Amino acid sequence: MEPMEVSTKAYQVIDRPVKAMGNSGGIYLPKEWIGKQVKVLLIEPIEKSGDNPQ
């Protein structure tokens, strides 16, 4: 997976780690955001098992 540059306009930014939630991952957001359109950006690469980061 290669990084990409993204440009967008936003009203607020929250920087939080993803936590385990059942069989997937998620983040908690303010209840005022319920029903609003959001975008989630992965800002760290995902290491595949067996990869040897250098």
Secondary structure, 3 states (H helix, E strand, C coil): CCCCCCCCCCCCCCCCCCEEECCEEECCCCHHHCCCCCCCCCCCCCCCCCCCCC
